[in-house]
Amino acid sequence: MMYLRRLPLSMGRRMKSKPFPWRKLTPSQIDLMERIAVAGGTLPYDKLEYRDLVAFEELRKLKLANMRPKGRSKLEIVLTAKGRQVRQDAYRTEQVIFRVTEPQIELLRYLDDGQPHEDTVGRTIHELPGMILDVCRRMSLRGWVEWHSGWDGLRWAKLTPAGREVLAAVDAMDDAVAQMAVAKKRGPLQ
């Protein structure tokens, strides 16, 4: 396995990760909120691309954006008061935006080769198993994975800086849990 270098202190292999609560908006959500704000507070719903629609639906579930009618047959999306407040607070909130699942964590670890973002190549589409490929597609919609075209039409997936930030937070939590497990085994402090 590629990610064995970040093992918890006393484990020979990675523990299964529970869904990790993430409290920061994704790059796709932030981009959509910025575009709404720059466009005067509204964007036409029918002009949104698929990536924007996914981000909008996530924001709508969080009550950060909403849809309203414009005229008789058009819809537009707007930020709610809560959405404007989150934007002012640099896109951080105490609300759990979503839970990063075990397959998503495994993908982040699989794509992390330990190189700086500028130097990393990533993984070819042929190296990604079917289920992981679908997870990778969803993660690219969130802005945590990016696709690059290479020689002879080959496509590569690699982590974005935001994806690395999520992975670092998950790994820090896993390491803290492992340290607590070691401390529990040792018993009370003298």
Backbone torsions as a table, in degrees:
resi	resn	phi	psi	omega
1	MET	NA	143.2	-173.5
2	MET	-74.2	-27.2	-171.2
3	TYR	-99.8	21.3	-179.2
4	LEU	-66.8	-15.1	-178.5
5	ARG	-69.0	-17.9	-178.6
6	ARG	-108.9	49.5	-178.7
7	LEU	-75.4	147.0	171.1
8	PRO	-60.9	160.7	-170.0
9	LEU	-51.5	-46.2	-172.2
10	SER	-112.3	11.9	-174.7
11	MET	-104.6	146.9	175.9
12	GLY	-86.2	-16.7	177.7
13	ARG	-147.3	168.2	-178.1
14	ARG	-67.6	140.9	173.6
15	MET	-73.8	157.9	172.2
16	LYS	-67.7	133.5	-177.7
17	SER	-92.2	132.9	173.2
18	LYS	-79.8	159.7	176.4
19	PRO	-53.7	131.3	-173.8
20	PHE	-99.5	123.8	179.8
21	PRO	-73.6	124.8	-179.2
22	TRP	-111.9	128.6	-173.7
23	ARG	-112.3	14.4	179.2
24	LYS	-119.2	141.4	179.0
25	LEU	-66.1	152.0	179.2
26	THR	-78.0	161.1	177.0
27	PRO	-56.1	-36.3	179.5
28	SER	-66.6	-41.0	178.7
29	GLN	-66.7	-42.5	179.2
30	ILE	-63.1	-43.7	179.0
31	ASP	-59.4	-45.0	-179.8
32	LEU	-65.4	-42.7	179.1
33	MET	-63.4	-38.9	177.7
34	GLU	-65.4	-42.2	179.5
35	ARG	-64.0	-37.5	176.9
36	ILE	-63.5	-46.8	-177.4
37	ALA	-64.1	-42.6	-178.8
38	VAL	-68.6	-31.3	-178.4
39	ALA	-81.7	12.9	177.7
40	GLY	91.2	14.7	175.2
41	GLY	101.1	-5.8	179.0
42	THR	-142.5	151.7	172.3
43	LEU	-133.4	140.0	176.5
44	PRO	-66.7	129.0	-177.8
45	TYR	-62.8	-37.7	-176.0
46	ASP	-72.9	-8.3	178.8
47	LYS	-96.1	-1.3	-177.5
48	LEU	-77.0	140.6	173.6
49	GLU	-83.6	171.7	-177.0
50	TYR	-57.6	-44.9	179.3
51	ARG	-57.9	-41.3	179.3
52	ASP	-68.1	-37.7	178.4
53	LEU	-63.1	-41.1	177.8
54	VAL	-63.4	-46.1	178.9
55	ALA	-62.9	-40.5	179.4
56	PHE	-63.4	-44.6	180.0
57	GLU	-61.1	-39.8	177.1
58	GLU	-64.6	-43.2	179.2
59	LEU	-66.0	-35.9	179.6
60	ARG	-67.3	-39.9	177.4
61	LYS	-64.0	-31.2	178.8
62	LEU	-84.5	-1.7	-178.1
63	LYS	62.8	34.1	176.9
64	LEU	-100.8	-18.5	177.4
65	ALA	-142.8	159.3	179.2
66	ASN	-148.8	172.7	-179.1
67	MET	-116.5	143.5	175.7
68	ARG	-142.7	155.6	179.9
69	PRO	-74.3	148.2	174.0
70	LYS	-127.8	112.9	-176.2
71	GLY	72.6	-146.8	-176.4
72	ARG	-95.0	-27.2	-172.4
73	SER	-134.8	6.8	-178.4
74	LYS	-111.4	153.3	175.1
75	LEU	-122.0	148.8	175.1
76	GLU	-135.4	155.0	178.2
77	ILE	-106.0	144.5	-177.7
78	VAL	-137.5	158.0	172.4
79	LEU	-83.1	141.0	174.6
80	THR	-80.9	173.9	176.6
81	ALA	-60.0	-40.0	178.0
82	LYS	-64.2	-39.2	178.1
83	GLY	-64.9	-41.3	177.3
84	ARG	-64.3	-38.0	179.2
85	GLN	-66.6	-41.9	178.1
86	VAL	-63.4	-38.4	177.7
87	ARG	-62.7	-42.5	178.2
88	GLN	-65.5	-28.9	-178.9
89	ASP	-90.3	25.6	177.0
90	ALA	60.8	34.6	173.9
91	TYR	64.3	25.3	174.2
92	ARG	-110.4	144.7	-178.9
93	THR	-150.0	158.5	174.8
94	GLU	-82.6	-13.2	178.8
95	GLN	-73.3	137.6	175.5
96	VAL	-72.6	119.0	-178.9
97	ILE	-72.3	-47.4	171.0
98	PHE	-167.7	173.2	-179.9
99	ARG	-105.9	125.4	178.1
100	VAL	-78.0	119.0	-173.2
101	THR	-84.1	168.4	-179.5
102	GLU	-58.4	-45.5	177.1
103	PRO	-60.9	-35.1	178.1
104	GLN	-68.4	-40.5	178.1
105	ILE	-64.2	-42.9	179.2
106	GLU	-61.7	-40.1	177.7
107	LEU	-63.6	-45.2	179.1
108	LEU	-58.4	-42.7	179.4
109	ARG	-68.8	-36.5	-179.7
110	TYR	-66.1	-38.1	-178.7
111	LEU	-81.0	-16.6	-179.2
112	ASP	-80.8	115.1	179.8
113	ASP	-105.0	8.2	176.9
114	GLY	82.8	-3.3	179.7
115	GLN	-89.2	154.5	173.3
116	PRO	-59.7	156.7	-175.5
117	HIS	-54.5	-40.1	-177.1
118	GLU	-68.7	-28.8	-175.2
119	ASP	-95.7	-14.2	-175.5
120	THR	-74.6	145.2	178.7
121	VAL	-97.2	-37.6	-177.4
122	GLY	95.7	-158.3	-178.9
123	ARG	-124.8	144.2	177.5
124	THR	-74.7	159.6	179.6
125	ILE	-61.6	-27.3	-179.9
126	HIS	-74.7	-19.4	178.9
127	GLU	-84.1	-9.1	-177.0
128	LEU	-97.4	117.8	176.0
129	PRO	-62.1	163.1	-173.7
130	GLY	-51.5	-52.9	-177.4
131	MET	-65.9	-40.3	179.9
132	ILE	-65.6	-34.0	178.5
133	LEU	-62.5	-41.0	177.8
134	ASP	-67.3	-41.3	176.4
135	VAL	-61.4	-41.0	179.1
136	CYS	-62.0	-40.8	177.9
137	ARG	-61.1	-44.7	179.4
138	ARG	-65.3	-38.5	-179.5
139	MET	-68.8	-30.6	176.9
140	SER	-70.4	-31.5	175.8
141	LEU	-66.3	-30.2	177.4
142	ARG	-81.0	-18.3	-179.8
143	GLY	94.4	15.8	179.7
144	TRP	-96.6	-16.1	177.7
145	VAL	-132.3	143.0	177.3
146	GLU	-126.1	149.8	-179.7
147	TRP	-105.2	140.6	176.7
148	HIS	-129.4	142.6	175.5
149	SER	-91.4	141.4	-178.9
150	GLY	-123.3	-160.9	-178.6
151	TRP	-62.6	140.9	176.2
152	ASP	59.5	30.9	176.3
153	GLY	76.2	8.4	-180.0
154	LEU	-72.2	136.3	-179.5
155	ARG	-107.1	141.2	-178.2
156	TRP	-121.4	140.1	174.4
157	ALA	-109.9	135.7	175.7
158	LYS	-145.3	158.5	-179.2
159	LEU	-70.9	143.7	170.4
160	THR	-88.4	168.6	174.7
161	PRO	-57.2	-35.5	177.7
162	ALA	-66.7	-37.4	176.4
163	GLY	-65.0	-38.0	176.6
164	ARG	-65.8	-35.5	178.0
165	GLU	-64.1	-43.0	177.7
166	VAL	-62.8	-46.2	-179.5
167	LEU	-61.7	-41.4	179.1
168	ALA	-62.3	-40.3	178.9
169	ALA	-66.5	-42.5	178.8
170	VAL	-63.6	-45.4	179.9
171	ASP	-64.3	-38.4	178.3
172	ALA	-63.6	-40.4	178.3
173	MET	-66.7	-43.4	177.9
174	ASP	-61.0	-41.6	179.5
175	ASP	-66.6	-38.5	177.8
176	ALA	-64.5	-41.1	178.0
177	VAL	-64.4	-41.1	178.7
178	ALA	-64.5	-40.3	178.0
179	GLN	-63.7	-39.4	177.5
180	MET	-64.9	-39.3	178.8
181	ALA	-63.9	-40.9	177.9
182	VAL	-65.0	-42.4	179.9
183	ALA	-63.8	-39.0	178.1
184	LYS	-64.0	-40.5	179.0
185	LYS	-64.7	-34.8	-179.2
186	ARG	-72.8	-22.0	179.5
187	GLY	91.4	-173.9	-178.0
188	PRO	-65.2	151.6	178.7
189	LEU	-70.4	148.0	-179.4
190	GLN	-74.9	NA	NA
